[in-house]
Amino acid sequence: MEPRKTIYLDHAATSFPKPEKVKQAVLDHFERYSASPGRSGHSMSLAASRSLFDARETIAAFFHVDDSRKVIFTRNVTESLNLAIYGMVREGDHVVTTSMEHNSVMRPLRDLEARGIIQLTVVSSSPEGLADIQGLARAVQSGNPRLLVVNHASNVTGTLVDLKRIAEIKGSAYLLVDAAQTAGSIPIHLDSLDVDLFAFTGHKALQGPQGTGGLILKTGQEPLLPLMQGGTGSHSEFEQQPDFLPDRFESGTPNGCGFAGLAAGISAVEEWSIPALREHEKKMTERLLEGLLSMDRIHVLGPRDPDKQTAVLSFQVDGISPSDVGFQLDREFGICVRTGLHCAPAAHRTIGTFPQGTVRISMGMTNSMADVEAALEALEWIISR
């Protein structure tokens, strides 16, 4: 009996399978020059340093950044957001955010609020997950915040935020964007966006390995404090942290093989081209929406419009818990989805699905229309049963 094909529809969590060139880049790094970059003068260390530099240059070019030193390497977008939040705010500051944020934003902010360090304003989004631009503008105008934090797209509903409109109302606040769900799937030109801090992860739509991410600075002169301090391989004669980029924010031996893989992942994305990938995902989203909305017992959350969201759809089924739907999809059909609260309880309160959560289908570069049809057929079977 042939093994059942797995249909992976959980790309909002991490992309799978990775492109072949990503696996090869990681393997090459391990086998040929997996030494500590910047820590020695021997040939393997120099090759590792060059690989890391090339990855930084690749990321800067991909996001249209004029100086690759403004790209700070992190382990993931969670570390990037923590670096930005804890590094930017000072005691007595005001921070404004939306009710659709991931816990990677909400938990650091709630921690700072609970310790009396900041005043926090959370502006409610619509039940579709759409940001309240006017509400954010009022909060900015009345509260003079130091930091405004928004996600580019919700990891629960896929709802997109208009970054240009957000930038227009940010006033003197620093704008921090969580691009976990859009980096690699939506065209992003930072040279034409008034964004001060841009956090991304490497293991989702950028097709890189887990353990890779980054924070991009607008000018490199932001009053940002390091999250960690330690060995950088530079200025080792001093016991103080270097004050130049990117070393100021990059302590410890970096994930060299991971960032080599991320550079290869970005190359794979560029071979498709972001506009082509966006159209591919929009077509799958449109068909999935059409099928889900035709089923009587299914309730789709979010904007229900491929132009206003990423390839992420959340829904509930009358009479069946999200966890049971996900279990049946996996056990009976080999279809991988995510269920529950998706590390975003505030977002689920906003769309009215707390505490039970939703079933989330998230599609990516490696999916096809056949995968969408298989998911719809499986859901029809589960509902009828």
C-alpha positions as CSV (number, residue, x, y, z in Angstrom):
1,M,0.0,0.0,0.0
2,E,1.4,3.4,-1.0
3,P,1.9,5.9,1.8
4,R,-0.8,8.6,2.0
5,K,0.2,11.9,0.5
6,T,0.5,14.7,3.1
7,I,-1.2,18.0,2.1
8,Y,0.5,20.7,4.1
9,L,-1.8,23.8,4.7
10,D,-0.1,25.4,7.7
11,H,2.3,27.8,6.0
12,A,1.3,30.7,8.4
13,A,3.2,28.6,11.1
14,T,6.1,27.6,8.9
15,S,6.6,26.8,5.3
16,F,7.0,23.2,4.1
17,P,8.6,21.6,2.2
18,K,11.6,23.9,1.8
19,P,13.0,24.4,-1.7
20,E,15.8,22.0,-2.6
21,K,18.3,24.8,-2.9
22,V,17.6,25.8,0.8
23,K,18.5,22.3,1.9
24,Q,21.6,22.2,-0.2
25,A,22.8,25.6,1.0
26,V,22.5,24.5,4.7
27,L,24.3,21.2,3.9
28,D,27.0,23.0,2.0
29,H,27.6,25.3,4.9
30,F,27.8,22.4,7.4
31,E,30.2,20.5,5.2
32,R,32.5,23.2,3.9
33,Y,32.7,26.3,6.2
34,S,30.7,25.9,9.3
35,A,33.2,27.9,11.4
36,S,32.5,30.9,13.6
37,P,32.3,34.0,11.5
38,G,34.4,37.0,12.6
39,R,36.1,35.0,15.4
40,S,39.2,33.9,13.6
41,G,41.5,34.7,10.7
42,H,41.6,31.2,9.1
43,S,40.0,30.5,5.8
44,M,36.9,28.7,7.1
45,S,36.1,31.5,9.4
46,L,36.6,34.0,6.6
47,A,34.3,31.9,4.4
48,A,31.6,31.8,7.1
49,S,31.9,35.6,7.5
50,R,31.5,36.0,3.7
51,S,28.4,33.8,3.7
52,L,26.8,35.8,6.5
53,F,27.6,39.1,4.7
54,D,26.1,37.7,1.5
55,A,22.9,36.8,3.3
56,R,22.7,40.2,4.8
57,E,23.1,41.8,1.4
58,T,20.5,39.5,-0.1
59,I,17.9,40.5,2.6
60,A,18.7,44.2,2.2
61,A,18.2,44.0,-1.6
62,F,15.0,42.0,-1.2
63,F,13.4,44.5,1.0
64,H,14.9,47.5,-0.8
65,V,17.2,48.7,2.0
66,D,20.1,51.0,1.1
67,D,22.6,49.7,3.7
68,S,22.8,46.0,4.7
69,R,24.2,47.0,8.1
70,K,20.7,48.1,9.0
71,V,19.6,44.4,8.8
72,I,20.0,42.9,12.3
73,F,20.0,39.1,12.4
74,T,17.8,37.4,15.1
75,R,16.5,33.9,15.7
76,N,12.9,34.7,14.7
77,V,10.4,37.5,14.5
78,T,9.6,37.1,18.2
79,E,13.2,38.0,19.1
80,S,13.0,40.9,16.6
81,L,9.8,42.3,18.1
82,N,11.2,41.9,21.6
83,L,14.4,43.7,20.6
84,A,12.4,46.5,19.1
85,I,9.9,46.9,22.0
86,Y,12.2,46.5,24.9
87,G,14.9,48.4,23.2
88,M,12.8,51.4,22.2
89,V,10.6,52.2,25.1
90,R,11.6,54.0,28.2
91,E,9.9,54.5,31.6
92,G,6.8,56.7,31.2
93,D,6.4,56.1,27.5
94,H,3.0,55.6,25.8
95,V,2.6,52.7,23.3
96,V,-0.3,52.3,20.8
97,T,-1.2,49.0,19.1
98,T,-4.1,47.1,17.7
99,S,-6.3,44.3,19.0
100,M,-5.2,41.9,16.2
101,E,-1.6,41.5,17.4
102,H,0.2,38.2,18.0
103,N,1.4,37.4,21.5
104,S,5.0,38.2,20.3
105,V,3.8,41.8,20.5
106,M,1.1,41.6,23.2
107,R,3.1,39.8,25.8
108,P,6.1,42.2,25.9
109,L,3.7,45.1,25.9
110,R,1.6,43.7,28.7
111,D,4.7,42.9,30.7
112,L,5.9,46.5,30.4
113,E,2.4,47.8,31.3
114,A,2.1,45.4,34.3
115,R,5.4,46.7,35.7
116,G,4.3,50.3,35.3
117,I,6.9,51.2,32.7
118,I,4.5,52.2,29.9
119,Q,1.0,53.3,29.3
120,L,-0.6,51.0,26.7
121,T,-3.5,51.8,24.4
122,V,-5.0,48.9,22.4
123,V,-7.2,50.2,19.6
124,S,-10.0,47.7,18.7
125,S,-10.1,46.4,15.1
126,S,-13.3,45.5,13.3
127,P,-14.8,42.0,13.6
128,E,-13.2,41.3,10.2
129,G,-9.8,42.1,11.6
130,L,-9.5,45.4,9.8
131,A,-7.5,48.1,11.6
132,D,-9.3,51.2,12.8
133,I,-7.2,53.8,11.2
134,Q,-9.2,56.7,12.6
135,G,-9.1,55.2,16.1
136,L,-5.3,54.7,15.8
137,A,-5.0,58.3,14.6
138,R,-7.0,59.6,17.6
139,A,-4.9,57.5,20.0
140,V,-1.7,58.9,18.5
141,Q,-2.9,62.5,18.5
142,S,-4.2,62.4,22.1
143,G,-1.5,60.3,23.6
144,N,1.7,61.3,21.8
145,P,3.1,57.7,21.9
146,R,6.8,56.8,21.5
147,L,5.9,53.6,19.7
148,L,3.1,52.5,17.3
149,V,3.0,48.7,16.7
150,V,1.0,47.0,14.0
151,N,1.1,43.7,12.1
152,H,1.2,43.8,8.3
153,A,-1.3,40.9,8.2
154,S,-3.1,38.9,10.9
155,N,-1.9,35.4,11.5
156,V,-5.5,34.5,12.3
157,T,-7.6,36.0,9.5
158,G,-4.9,37.1,7.0
159,T,-6.3,40.6,7.1
160,L,-3.9,43.1,5.6
161,V,-3.1,46.5,7.0
162,D,-2.4,49.5,4.7
163,L,1.1,50.5,5.9
164,K,1.1,53.7,3.9
165,R,-2.1,54.9,5.7
166,I,-0.7,53.9,9.1
167,A,2.5,55.8,8.4
168,E,0.5,58.9,7.5
169,I,-1.1,59.0,11.0
170,K,1.9,57.9,13.1
171,G,3.0,61.5,14.0
172,S,6.3,61.5,15.9
173,A,5.9,57.9,17.0
174,Y,8.3,55.2,15.8
175,L,6.4,52.7,13.7
176,L,7.2,49.1,14.3
177,V,5.8,46.6,11.8
178,D,5.4,42.9,12.4
179,A,5.8,41.4,8.9
180,A,5.8,37.7,10.0
181,Q,2.9,36.9,7.7
182,T,3.8,39.0,4.7
183,A,7.6,39.0,4.2
184,G,8.0,36.8,1.1
185,S,4.4,36.8,0.0
186,I,3.5,40.5,-0.4
187,P,5.7,43.1,-2.2
188,I,7.5,45.2,0.4
189,H,9.6,48.2,-0.6
190,L,11.0,49.8,2.6
191,D,12.6,52.6,0.6
192,S,9.1,53.9,-0.1
193,L,7.5,53.2,3.3
194,D,7.8,55.4,6.3
195,V,8.5,52.4,8.6
196,D,11.1,52.8,11.4
197,L,11.4,49.2,12.6
198,F,10.5,46.2,10.4
199,A,10.5,42.7,12.0
200,F,10.4,39.6,9.9
201,T,11.0,35.9,10.2
202,G,12.9,33.6,7.8
203,H,11.0,30.3,8.1
204,K,7.6,31.3,6.7
205,A,7.1,32.7,3.2
206,L,10.8,33.5,2.8
207,Q,11.3,29.7,2.7
208,G,14.3,29.7,5.0
209,P,15.1,27.4,7.9
210,Q,13.7,27.9,11.4
211,G,15.9,29.9,13.7
212,T,16.3,32.8,11.3
213,G,14.8,36.3,11.3
214,G,15.7,39.9,11.5
215,L,14.9,43.5,12.4
216,I,15.5,46.2,9.8
217,L,16.2,49.7,10.9
218,K,15.1,52.7,8.9
219,T,18.1,54.9,9.5
220,G,20.4,53.0,11.8
221,Q,20.3,56.0,14.2
222,E,17.2,54.9,16.2
223,P,17.6,55.1,20.0
224,L,17.5,51.3,20.3
225,L,19.1,49.5,23.2
226,P,20.5,46.0,22.7
227,L,18.5,43.0,24.0
228,M,21.7,41.1,24.7
229,Q,25.4,42.0,25.0
230,G,28.4,39.8,24.6
231,G,30.9,38.5,22.1
232,T,30.6,39.9,18.6
233,G,34.1,39.0,17.2
234,S,34.8,42.8,16.9
235,H,36.6,45.1,19.2
236,S,37.4,42.1,21.5
237,E,39.8,44.3,23.5
238,F,36.9,46.2,25.0
239,E,34.5,45.1,27.7
240,Q,31.8,47.4,26.4
241,Q,29.4,46.4,23.6
242,P,30.4,47.9,20.2
243,D,28.3,50.9,19.2
244,F,28.2,50.3,15.4
245,L,25.8,48.2,13.2
246,P,25.1,45.4,13.1
247,D,27.4,44.3,15.9
248,R,25.7,46.5,18.5
249,F,22.7,44.1,18.4
250,E,24.2,40.8,17.4
251,S,25.9,39.0,20.3
252,G,27.0,35.4,20.3
253,T,27.8,33.0,17.4
254,P,25.1,33.5,14.7
255,N,23.2,30.7,12.9
256,G,25.4,30.8,9.9
257,C,24.0,27.7,8.2
258,G,20.5,29.0,8.8
259,F,21.1,32.3,7.2
260,A,22.9,30.6,4.2
261,G,19.6,28.7,3.9
262,L,17.6,31.9,4.2
263,A,19.5,33.5,1.4
264,A,18.8,30.5,-0.8
265,G,15.1,30.7,0.2
266,I,14.9,34.3,-0.9
267,S,16.5,33.3,-4.2
268,A,13.7,30.6,-4.7
269,V,11.1,33.3,-3.9
270,E,12.6,35.7,-6.4
271,E,12.6,33.0,-9.1
272,W,8.8,32.9,-8.8
273,S,8.7,36.7,-8.3
274,I,6.5,38.1,-5.5
275,P,3.8,39.4,-7.8
276,A,3.4,36.0,-9.4
277,L,3.4,34.3,-6.0
278,R,0.8,36.8,-4.8
279,E,-1.5,36.0,-7.8
280,H,-1.0,32.3,-7.2
281,E,-2.1,32.6,-3.5
282,K,-5.0,34.9,-4.3
283,K,-6.4,32.4,-6.8
284,M,-6.2,29.6,-4.2
285,T,-7.7,31.9,-1.6
286,E,-10.6,32.8,-3.9
287,R,-11.4,29.2,-4.6
288,L,-11.2,28.2,-1.0
289,L,-13.4,31.1,0.0
290,E,-16.0,30.1,-2.6
291,G,-16.1,26.5,-1.4
292,L,-16.2,27.3,2.3
293,L,-18.9,29.9,1.9
294,S,-21.1,27.4,0.0
295,M,-21.2,25.0,3.0
296,D,-24.1,25.7,5.3
297,R,-22.4,24.8,8.6
298,I,-19.1,26.7,8.0
299,H,-18.6,30.3,9.2
300,V,-15.6,32.0,7.6
301,L,-14.0,34.8,9.6
302,G,-12.0,37.8,8.3
303,P,-12.6,40.1,5.3
304,R,-13.5,37.2,2.9
305,D,-11.7,39.1,0.1
306,P,-8.5,37.8,-1.5
307,D,-7.4,41.4,-2.2
308,K,-7.6,42.3,1.5
309,Q,-5.9,39.3,3.0
310,T,-3.1,36.9,2.7
311,A,-3.7,33.2,1.8
312,V,-4.9,32.6,5.4
313,L,-8.5,31.6,6.2
314,S,-10.0,30.9,9.6
315,F,-13.4,29.3,10.0
316,Q,-15.6,27.5,12.5
317,V,-18.0,24.5,11.9
318,D,-21.3,24.4,13.7
319,G,-21.5,21.5,16.1
320,I,-17.8,20.4,15.7
321,S,-14.9,21.9,17.7
322,P,-12.0,23.3,15.8
323,S,-9.7,20.7,17.4
324,D,-12.0,17.8,16.2
325,V,-12.0,19.2,12.7
326,G,-8.3,19.5,12.6
327,F,-7.9,16.0,14.0
328,Q,-10.2,14.5,11.4
329,L,-8.4,16.4,8.6
330,D,-5.1,15.0,9.7
331,R,-6.2,11.4,10.6
332,E,-8.5,10.7,7.7
333,F,-7.0,12.8,4.9
334,G,-3.4,13.7,5.8
335,I,-4.2,17.4,5.7
336,C,-2.2,19.6,8.1
337,V,-4.0,22.7,9.4
338,R,-3.7,24.6,12.7
339,T,-6.6,24.9,15.2
340,G,-7.1,26.9,18.4
341,L,-6.1,30.4,19.3
342,H,-2.9,30.7,17.2
343,C,-1.0,32.5,19.9
344,A,-3.3,35.5,19.4
345,P,-6.0,35.6,22.0
346,A,-6.6,39.3,21.5
347,A,-7.3,38.8,17.8
348,H,-9.8,36.0,18.6
349,R,-11.6,38.2,21.1
350,T,-11.8,40.8,18.4
351,I,-13.4,38.5,15.8
352,G,-15.6,36.8,18.4
353,T,-14.0,33.3,18.5
354,F,-12.4,33.3,21.9
355,P,-11.9,30.9,23.7
356,Q,-12.7,28.0,21.3
357,G,-10.6,29.4,18.4
358,T,-10.9,28.5,14.8
359,V,-9.6,26.1,12.1
360,R,-7.0,27.9,10.1
361,I,-6.0,26.9,6.6
362,S,-2.9,28.8,5.3
363,M,-1.5,28.2,1.9
364,G,1.9,28.9,0.4
365,M,4.2,28.6,-2.6
366,T,4.2,24.8,-2.7
367,N,0.4,24.4,-2.7
368,S,-1.8,23.9,-5.7
369,M,-5.4,24.2,-6.6
370,A,-5.6,20.4,-6.2
371,D,-4.7,20.9,-2.5
372,V,-7.5,23.4,-2.1
373,E,-10.0,21.0,-3.8
374,A,-8.8,18.1,-1.5
375,A,-9.4,20.3,1.6
376,L,-12.9,21.2,0.5
377,E,-13.8,17.6,-0.3
378,A,-12.5,16.6,3.1
379,L,-14.5,19.2,4.9
380,E,-17.6,18.2,3.1
381,W,-17.0,14.6,4.3
382,I,-16.4,15.7,7.9
383,I,-19.6,17.8,8.0
384,S,-21.8,15.1,6.4
385,R,-20.4,12.5,8.8
